[in-house]
Amino acid sequence: MIIKVLSLMRRGVMFEKPFSIKIKGNLKIGKDVQIGANVIFDGDVELSNGVLIEDNCRISNAKILDHAHLKSNTFIEDSIIGSGSFAGPFARVRGNTVMGNDCQIGNFVEIKSSSIGQFCRVNHMAFIGDSILEDGVTIGAGVITCNHDGKNINETHIKKEAYIGSNSNLIAPVVIGKKSTIGSGSTISKDVADNKLVIARSHQIEVPGWKSPNFKRNEE
């Protein structure tokens, strides 16, 4: 294994800590690639020119295209990361996902079996599963695609430049129209047409006279 690493170093690959790298398969690397410490490569992996991989990443049967950036503690499995895109820290992309160019996949985001268009942003704590995201889609923090109904796996389709507000649930199968906005905290179970603002929340109520279970009356 260290022989493989030394061979790559002679070809110009920059390793922060060469003896911490594990290569379990076939690794193909382009020019100007930088790799941090404790990185594991499984199966057939291709790193294109200018790729940057930070510490503690694991990459299995994947292609990382030109100038993509994997931030620390990110797992990529059976997927393609587009040119100029970043993923992480603490992201997981798996299940034959194909990500377009110039995408942002942020911390604690999981993407599974999905097609992600160009210029998409999924920056915080979200689950995108069995979905199609067209170009320019923005996904807010805490968004979940509810892809499994207990028996079948269903697809979510989010069209070009749609915006999904934080803490929304998209109950598949469902289609979100082009340039539509889903208000934060919504649960969407019906298709949304193009260029619409949709808010689907329960009503907020205030209960008079309610006291916390920890409430103690002052005693004289």
C-alpha positions as CSV (number, residue, x, y, z in Angstrom):
1,M,0.0,0.0,0.0
2,I,2.7,2.5,0.9
3,I,4.4,1.6,-2.5
4,K,1.2,2.9,-4.2
5,V,1.3,6.1,-2.2
6,L,5.0,6.7,-2.9
7,S,4.4,6.1,-6.6
8,L,1.6,8.7,-6.5
9,M,3.8,11.2,-4.7
10,R,6.4,10.9,-7.4
11,R,3.7,11.8,-9.9
12,G,3.0,15.0,-8.0
13,V,0.1,14.1,-5.6
14,M,0.4,16.0,-2.3
15,F,-0.3,13.9,0.8
16,E,-0.4,15.6,4.2
17,K,0.4,12.3,6.0
18,P,1.3,9.6,3.4
19,F,1.6,6.7,5.9
20,S,-2.0,7.3,7.1
21,I,-3.5,6.7,3.6
22,K,-5.3,3.3,2.8
23,I,-5.8,2.3,-0.8
24,K,-8.0,-0.8,-1.2
25,G,-8.5,-1.1,-4.9
26,N,-7.7,0.9,-8.0
27,L,-7.0,4.6,-7.6
28,K,-6.6,6.9,-10.6
29,I,-5.5,10.5,-9.9
30,G,-5.0,13.5,-12.1
31,K,-2.8,16.6,-11.7
32,D,-2.5,18.9,-8.7
33,V,-4.5,16.7,-6.3
34,Q,-4.2,17.2,-2.5
35,I,-5.1,14.6,0.0
36,G,-5.3,15.0,3.8
37,A,-4.7,12.5,6.6
38,N,-6.5,9.3,7.3
39,V,-8.2,9.0,3.9
40,I,-9.5,5.6,2.7
41,F,-10.0,4.6,-0.9
42,D,-12.1,1.5,-1.7
43,G,-12.8,-0.1,-5.1
44,D,-12.4,1.9,-8.3
45,V,-11.9,5.6,-7.5
46,E,-11.0,8.4,-9.9
47,L,-9.8,11.8,-8.8
48,S,-9.6,14.4,-11.6
49,N,-7.4,17.4,-11.8
50,G,-7.2,19.8,-8.9
51,V,-9.3,17.7,-6.4
52,L,-8.9,18.5,-2.7
53,I,-9.7,15.9,-0.1
54,E,-9.5,16.8,3.6
55,D,-8.9,14.6,6.6
56,N,-10.8,11.4,7.5
57,C,-12.7,11.0,4.3
58,R,-13.7,7.6,2.7
59,I,-14.3,7.3,-1.0
60,S,-15.7,4.0,-2.5
61,N,-16.3,3.3,-6.2
62,A,-16.6,7.0,-7.0
63,K,-15.5,9.7,-9.4
64,I,-14.5,13.1,-8.1
65,L,-14.3,15.5,-11.0
66,D,-12.1,18.6,-11.6
67,H,-11.5,21.0,-8.7
68,A,-14.1,19.3,-6.4
69,H,-13.5,19.6,-2.7
70,L,-14.4,17.0,-0.1
71,K,-14.3,18.5,3.4
72,S,-13.3,16.5,6.5
73,N,-15.2,13.4,7.5
74,T,-17.1,13.0,4.3
75,F,-18.1,9.6,2.8
76,I,-18.7,9.2,-0.9
77,E,-20.0,5.8,-2.1
78,D,-20.9,4.6,-5.7
79,S,-21.4,8.2,-6.8
80,I,-20.1,11.1,-9.0
81,I,-19.2,14.5,-7.6
82,G,-19.3,17.2,-10.2
83,S,-16.6,19.7,-11.2
84,G,-16.2,22.6,-8.8
85,S,-18.6,21.1,-6.2
86,F,-18.0,20.6,-2.6
87,A,-19.3,18.1,0.0
88,G,-19.0,18.2,3.8
89,P,-17.8,18.4,6.4
90,F,-19.6,15.2,7.7
91,A,-21.6,14.6,4.5
92,R,-22.6,11.3,3.0
93,V,-23.3,10.8,-0.7
94,R,-24.2,7.2,-1.7
95,G,-26.4,4.9,-3.8
96,N,-25.4,5.9,-7.4
97,T,-25.9,9.6,-6.9
98,V,-24.8,11.8,-9.7
99,M,-24.0,15.4,-8.7
100,G,-23.7,18.2,-11.2
101,N,-21.1,20.9,-11.4
102,D,-20.7,23.8,-8.8
103,C,-23.0,22.2,-6.2
104,Q,-22.8,22.8,-2.4
105,I,-23.5,19.8,-0.2
106,G,-22.9,20.9,3.4
107,N,-22.5,19.6,6.9
108,F,-24.5,16.6,8.0
109,V,-26.3,16.2,4.7
110,E,-27.1,12.7,3.3
111,I,-27.9,12.2,-0.4
112,K,-29.0,8.7,-1.6
113,S,-29.8,7.5,-5.1
114,S,-30.4,10.9,-6.5
115,S,-29.7,13.1,-9.5
116,I,-28.5,16.6,-8.5
117,G,-28.3,19.3,-11.2
118,Q,-25.8,22.1,-11.5
119,F,-25.6,25.0,-9.0
120,C,-27.7,23.2,-6.4
121,R,-27.3,24.1,-2.7
122,V,-28.1,21.6,0.2
123,N,-26.0,23.3,2.9
124,H,-27.3,22.0,6.3
125,M,-28.6,18.8,7.9
126,A,-30.9,17.4,5.2
127,F,-31.8,14.1,3.7
128,I,-32.4,13.9,-0.1
129,G,-33.3,10.3,-1.1
130,D,-34.5,8.9,-4.5
131,S,-34.9,12.4,-5.9
132,I,-34.3,14.5,-9.0
133,L,-33.1,18.1,-8.3
134,E,-32.9,20.2,-11.4
135,D,-30.4,23.0,-11.8
136,G,-30.4,25.8,-9.3
137,V,-32.4,24.2,-6.5
138,T,-31.9,25.4,-3.0
139,I,-32.7,23.1,0.0
140,G,-33.0,24.6,3.5
141,A,-31.8,23.1,6.8
142,G,-33.6,20.1,8.1
143,V,-35.5,19.3,4.8
144,I,-36.4,15.6,4.4
145,T,-37.6,13.8,1.3
146,C,-40.0,11.2,2.7
147,N,-39.1,8.5,0.1
148,H,-40.4,5.3,1.7
149,D,-44.1,4.7,2.5
150,G,-43.5,1.4,4.5
151,K,-43.6,-0.7,1.3
152,N,-42.4,1.2,-1.7
153,I,-39.6,3.7,-2.5
154,N,-41.0,6.8,-4.1
155,E,-39.5,9.7,-6.0
156,T,-39.3,13.4,-5.3
157,H,-38.8,15.7,-8.3
158,I,-37.8,19.3,-7.6
159,K,-37.8,21.4,-10.8
160,K,-35.4,24.2,-11.8
161,E,-34.6,27.0,-9.3
162,A,-37.2,25.9,-6.7
163,Y,-36.6,26.8,-3.1
164,I,-37.5,24.5,-0.2
165,G,-37.6,26.3,3.1
166,S,-36.1,24.9,6.3
167,N,-37.7,21.9,8.2
168,S,-40.0,21.0,5.3
169,N,-41.1,17.4,4.6
170,L,-41.7,16.4,1.0
171,I,-43.8,13.3,1.0
172,A,-43.0,11.3,-2.2
173,P,-44.2,10.8,-4.8
174,V,-44.3,14.5,-5.3
175,V,-43.3,17.2,-7.9
176,I,-42.3,20.7,-6.9
177,G,-42.7,23.1,-9.8
178,K,-40.1,25.4,-11.4
179,K,-39.2,28.5,-9.4
180,S,-41.7,27.7,-6.6
181,T,-41.1,28.3,-3.0
182,I,-42.1,26.0,-0.1
183,G,-42.5,27.9,3.2
184,S,-40.4,26.7,6.1
185,G,-42.0,24.1,8.3
186,S,-44.3,22.8,5.6
187,T,-45.4,19.2,4.9
188,I,-46.0,18.8,1.2
189,S,-48.0,15.8,0.0
190,K,-49.4,17.2,-3.3
191,D,-47.7,18.4,-6.4
192,V,-46.9,22.1,-6.6
193,A,-47.2,24.0,-9.8
194,D,-44.6,26.3,-11.3
195,N,-44.0,29.8,-9.7
196,K,-46.1,29.2,-6.6
197,L,-45.5,30.0,-2.9
198,V,-46.9,27.1,-0.8
199,I,-47.2,27.0,3.0
200,A,-48.6,23.9,4.6
201,R,-48.5,24.2,8.4
202,S,-50.8,23.4,11.3
203,H,-52.3,26.5,13.0
204,Q,-50.4,27.9,16.0
205,I,-52.5,28.0,19.1
206,E,-51.9,29.3,22.6
207,V,-53.5,27.5,25.6
208,P,-54.6,29.9,28.3
209,G,-53.9,29.0,31.9
210,W,-51.4,26.3,31.1
211,K,-48.6,25.7,33.7
212,S,-45.4,23.8,33.2
213,P,-45.1,20.5,35.1
214,N,-42.2,22.1,36.9
215,F,-44.2,25.1,38.0
216,K,-44.2,25.7,41.7
217,R,-46.4,28.2,43.5
218,N,-44.5,30.5,45.8
219,E,-45.4,29.7,49.4
220,E,-45.5,32.3,52.1
